[in-house]
Amino acid sequence: MGEIIRTTRSVCPVCLKNLPAALCREDDGRVFLEKACQEHGVFRALVWQGEMDFASWLLSEPQMTAGEGLRCPADCGLCGHHQAGSCCVLLEVTRRCNLRCRFCFANGGGAEDDPLAEELKAAISDIVQKCGPVLLQLSGGEPTLRDDLPRLVRFAKDAGCSCVQLNTNGLRLASEPDYAASLAEAGLDIVFLQFDGMNDEIYRILRGVPLLDQKLEAIRVCDALRLGVTLVPTVVPGVNDHAIGEIVRFACDHVPAVRGVHFQPVSYFGRHDEAPETRYTLDRLMADLSEQARILPDAFLPSRCDHPLCGFHASFLLEKDGSLRPLARFQHASRARGTARDNRAYVANHWRRAPDEPQPDLSGEMDFDTFLYRLRQRSLTLSAMAFQDAMNLNMERLRQCTLHVWRDGAIVPFCANYLTPMKARGDLE
């Protein structure tokens, strides 16, 4: 065990019993979450590789006190101890899927019947009543397998959802442009597109089949419909961690059709519940992006919505030579967390496609009007969400989650909803 730098609570990864835990730093700067279950043993999970200073990234985030988090996540559904409102709420509209991906937090692909449309409409109304004008994520399974999805999008907008996002593999959007058009006409705002790399071998490994051509066609279709696309790579060590710079360059080449890239370092729940000894951490992702995409490390800011260890964001103007100019730089000071409303507006402004407008003269010096044009039409956002699983679950992070899932009338933090027990293996690093 290294030096204890922070205490928290977690769960046994085998039985999911609530346990005391500690963040421990080794001499080389790596930070591990450590915990012990009387029945199943001692567990360690890497949470920080040491590529950046851990304490600086936390920005003086207060740690949990001894009496907090004792009933999490078994009683999850937002309670009085939860410290954040709902920025985004995910609604599963189907368990069916047209892929059988190696990594799937929802373990999609079941053959069960879909929820009835009226049941989902009631769920949407319940979400708005409980959470206000949220950003609604329609997910699954693969939500585009529902023929009535455009009607659900329209209902969500009429019910008061401020923004509607589709989490999709893009296959039906690519093959049926008329279906994509019906989603756009219904008011869909954001296409959150599974996009793991720029060669088919990556897709064969992660998704089971070559998919690059379908992904490119889905982007083309969305561009024609002026639907904002955010690329969503699941980053798996040894599979596509070497390719993230290439994904960023592709995104730059396809602005404004592509509005951002939202990286998801692989977590181990759902279908893939066996965590390896070495993890792909948030700071490793930032270091790789700095090297591969030539981005200065101080361009990355801790999540404005959630706990600093949950993710980062970085916004850029795209220069004429294809380089990225950061719009903000990291400052070593306590951050101001936005309200749920502020955070929804931030997400919508960065991922939703701006209307067409005349292009000003970009050859001279940048005045204010030109800056605003470039911000709307020539900007790109890089962000990440490091989901938690049973090995690295940190209640300090969980209580600040703003990404929630509607489940049987409860609003549940995302990582609590998809938490999956692992096999008993004893001591792990």
Residue pairs with C-beta under 8 A, 6 or more apart in sequence:
1 24
1 34
2 24
2 25
2 26
2 27
2 30
2 31
2 32
3 24
3 25
3 26
4 22
4 23
4 24
5 23
5 24
5 25
5 31
5 54
5 55
6 22
6 23
6 63
6 396
7 20
7 21
7 22
7 23
7 63
7 64
8 21
8 22
8 23
8 33
8 63
8 64
8 69
8 394
8 395
8 396
9 18
9 19
9 20
9 21
9 64
9 68
9 69
9 70
9 72
9 395
9 396
10 18
10 19
10 20
10 21
10 33
10 35
10 392
10 393
10 394
10 395
11 17
11 18
11 19
11 35
11 73
11 390
11 393
11 419
12 19
12 35
12 37
12 39
12 40
12 43
12 390
13 40
13 43
13 275
13 389
13 390
13 391
13 421
13 422
14 37
14 39
14 40
14 390
14 421
14 422
14 423
14 424
14 425
15 37
15 39
15 40
15 421
16 73
16 74
16 390
16 419
16 421
17 37
18 69
18 70
18 71
18 72
18 74
19 35
19 36
19 37
20 35
21 33
21 34
21 35
21 394
22 33
22 34
22 35
23 31
23 32
23 33
23 34
23 47
23 394
24 31
24 32
24 33
24 34
25 31
25 54
26 32
26 50
28 50
29 48
29 49
29 50
29 53
29 54
30 46
30 48
30 49
30 50
31 46
31 47
31 48
31 50
31 54
32 44
32 45
32 46
32 47
32 429
33 44
33 45
33 47
33 391
33 392
33 394
34 42
34 43
34 44
35 42
35 43
36 42
36 43
37 43
40 424
40 426
41 424
41 425
41 426
41 427
42 426
42 427
43 391
43 427
43 428
44 427
44 428
44 429
45 275
45 279
45 391
45 392
45 428
46 278
46 279
46 281
46 392
46 429
47 279
47 281
47 309
47 392
47 394
48 54
48 281
48 282
48 283
48 309
49 281
49 283
49 284
49 287
50 283
51 281
51 283
51 284
51 286
51 287
52 283
52 286
52 287
52 297
54 283
56 332
57 283
57 302
57 308
57 309
58 308
58 309
59 302
59 308
59 332
59 333
59 334
59 335
60 334
61 307
61 308
61 396
63 396
64 395
64 396
64 399
68 81
68 395
68 399
69 81
69 395
69 396
69 398
69 399
72 81
72 395
72 398
72 399
72 416
73 393
73 395
73 398
73 413
73 415
73 416
73 419
76 398
76 410
76 412
76 413
76 416
76 417
77 410
77 411
77 412
78 86
78 404
78 410
78 411
78 412
78 413
81 399
82 399
82 401
82 413
83 399
83 400
84 305
84 306
84 337
84 340
84 399
84 400
84 401
84 402
85 131
85 132
85 339
85 340
85 402
86 130
86 131
86 132
86 134
86 340
86 402
86 404
86 411
87 134
87 135
87 305
87 340
87 343
87 344
87 347
87 402
87 403
88 134
88 135
88 136
88 137
88 165
88 344
88 347
88 402
88 403
88 404
89 127
89 131
89 134
89 135
89 136
89 137
89 404
89 405
89 406
89 411
90 137
90 139
90 167
90 403
90 404
90 405
90 406
90 414
91 120
91 123
91 124
91 127
91 136
91 137
91 138
91 139
91 405
91 406
92 106
92 139
92 140
92 141
92 405
93 114
93 115
93 120
93 138
93 139
93 140
93 141
93 143
93 146
93 149
93 152
94 114
94 115
94 140
94 141
94 142
94 143
94 145
94 146
95 106
95 108
95 109
95 110
95 112
95 114
95 140
95 141
96 108
96 109
96 110
96 111
96 112
96 114
96 140
96 141
96 142
96 145
97 104
97 108
97 109
97 140
97 141
97 142
97 145
97 169
98 142
98 145
98 169
98 171
98 172
99 109
99 142
99 169
99 171
99 207
99 208
99 209
100 109
100 208
101 108
101 206
101 207
101 208
101 271
102 205
102 206
102 207
102 208
102 271
102 272
103 206
103 234
103 236
103 266
103 270
103 271
103 272
104 270
104 271
104 272
105 267
105 269
105 270
105 271
105 387
105 418
106 139
106 140
106 141
106 270
106 418
107 270
107 271
108 140
108 141
108 142
109 141
110 141
114 146
115 123
117 148
117 151
117 152
120 152
121 152
121 155
121 159
123 406
124 136
124 152
124 155
124 156
124 159
124 161
125 159
126 406
126 409
127 134
127 136
127 161
127 406
127 411
128 134
128 159
128 160
128 161
130 411
131 340
131 404
131 411
132 160
132 340
132 341
133 160
133 161
133 162
133 341
133 344
134 161
134 162
134 340
134 344
135 161
135 162
135 163
135 164
135 165
135 344
135 347
135 348
136 156
136 161
136 163
136 164
136 165
137 165
137 166
137 167
137 192
138 149
138 152
138 153
138 156
138 164
138 165
138 166
138 167
139 167
140 167
142 168
142 169
142 171
142 172
143 149
143 166
143 167
143 168
144 166
144 168
144 171
144 172
144 173
144 179
145 172
146 152
149 166
149 183
150 179
150 182
150 183
150 185
150 186
150 188
151 186
153 164
153 166
153 183
153 186
153 187
153 188
154 186
154 187
156 164
156 187
157 164
157 186
157 187
162 344
162 345
162 348
163 189
163 190
163 344
163 347
163 348
163 352
164 187
164 188
164 189
164 190
165 188
165 189
165 190
165 191
165 192
165 351
166 183
166 188
166 190
166 191
166 192
167 192
167 194
167 232
168 191
168 192
168 193
168 194
169 193
169 194
169 207
169 211
170 191
170 193
170 194
170 195
170 214
170 215
170 218
170 219
171 211
171 214
171 218
172 179
172 180
173 179
173 180
173 183
173 191
173 218
173 221
173 222
174 214
174 215
174 217
174 218
174 221
175 214
175 217
177 221
177 224
180 218
180 221
180 222
180 225
180 227
181 225
183 227
184 225
184 226
184 227
188 227
189 227
189 228
189 348
189 351
189 352
190 227
190 228
190 229
190 230
190 259
190 348
190 351
190 352
191 218
191 222
191 227
191 228
191 229
191 230
192 230
192 232
192 262
193 215
193 218
193 219
193 222
193 229
193 230
193 231
193 232
194 207
194 215
194 232
194 234
195 215
195 231
195 232
195 233
195 247
196 202
196 203
196 206
196 207
196 233
196 234
196 240
197 203
197 212
197 233
197 240
197 243
197 246
197 247
198 212
198 243
198 246
198 247
198 250
199 212
199 243
200 210
200 211
200 212
202 239
202 240
202 243
203 209
203 210
203 211
203 212
204 210
205 236
205 239
206 234
206 236
206 239
206 240
218 229
219 229
219 254
219 257
219 258
220 257
222 228
222 229
222 257
223 229
223 254
223 257
226 353
226 355
226 356
227 353
228 259
228 351
228 352
228 353
229 257
229 258
229 259
230 258
230 259
230 260
230 261
230 262
230 351
230 381
231 247
231 250
231 251
231 258
231 260
231 261
231 262
232 261
232 262
232 263
232 264
233 240
233 244
233 247
233 261
233 263
233 264
234 264
234 266
235 241
235 244
235 263
235 264
235 265
235 266
235 280
235 285
236 266
236 280
237 266
237 276
237 278
237 279
237 280
241 280
241 288
242 292
244 263
244 285
244 288
244 289
244 292
244 293
245 288
245 289
245 291
245 292
245 293
245 294
246 292
247 261
248 261
248 289
248 292
248 293
248 295
248 324
248 382
249 293
249 322
250 258
251 258
251 260
251 261
251 380
252 318
252 322
252 324
252 380
253 322
255 318
255 377
255 378
255 379
255 380
256 353
256 354
256 377
256 378
257 353
258 380
259 350
259 351
259 352
259 353
259 380
259 381
260 350
260 351
260 380
260 381
260 382
260 383
261 380
261 381
261 382
261 383
262 383
262 384
262 385
263 285
263 289
263 382
263 383
263 384
263 385
264 384
264 385
264 386
264 387
265 279
265 280
265 281
265 282
265 284
265 285
265 384
265 386
266 272
266 280
267 386
267 387
267 388
267 389
267 392
268 274
268 275
268 389
268 390
268 391
268 420
268 422
269 387
269 389
269 390
269 415
269 418
269 419
269 420
270 418
270 420
273 389
273 390
273 420
273 421
273 422
273 423
274 422
274 423
275 389
275 391
275 392
275 422
275 428
277 428
277 429
279 392
281 386
282 309
282 311
282 312
282 384
282 386
285 384
285 386
286 297
286 300
286 312
287 297
289 295
289 300
289 382
290 296
290 297
293 324
294 323
295 314
295 324
295 326
295 382
296 326
296 329
297 330
298 326
298 329
298 330
299 314
299 316
299 326
299 328
299 329
299 330
300 312
300 313
300 314
300 330
300 382
301 312
301 313
301 314
301 328
301 330
301 335
302 308
302 311
302 312
302 335
303 310
303 311
303 312
303 313
303 385
304 313
304 335
304 337
304 338
304 343
304 346
305 311
305 337
305 338
305 343
305 402
305 403
306 397
306 400
306 401
306 402
306 403
307 394
307 396
307 397
307 400
307 401
308 335
309 386
309 394
309 397
310 385
310 386
310 397
310 400
310 401
311 383
311 384
311 385
311 386
312 383
312 384
313 381
313 382
313 383
313 384
314 326
314 328
314 381
314 382
314 383
315 326
315 327
315 328
315 350
315 379
315 380
315 381
315 382
316 324
316 325
316 326
316 327
316 379
316 380
316 381
316 382
317 324
317 325
317 327
317 374
317 375
317 378
317 379
318 324
318 325
318 374
318 378
318 379
318 380
319 325
320 362
324 380
327 379
338 346
340 402
343 402
350 379
350 381
351 381
354 376
354 377
357 373
357 376
357 377
359 373
359 377
360 369
360 370
360 373
361 370
362 370
362 374
366 374
385 403
387 414
387 415
387 418
388 394
388 397
388 398
388 415
389 415
389 419
389 420
389 422
390 419
390 420
390 421
390 422
391 422
391 428
393 415
393 419
397 415
398 413
398 415
398 416
401 413
401 414
401 415
401 416
403 413
403 414
404 411
404 412
404 413
404 414
405 411
405 412
405 413
405 414
405 417
405 418
406 412
407 417
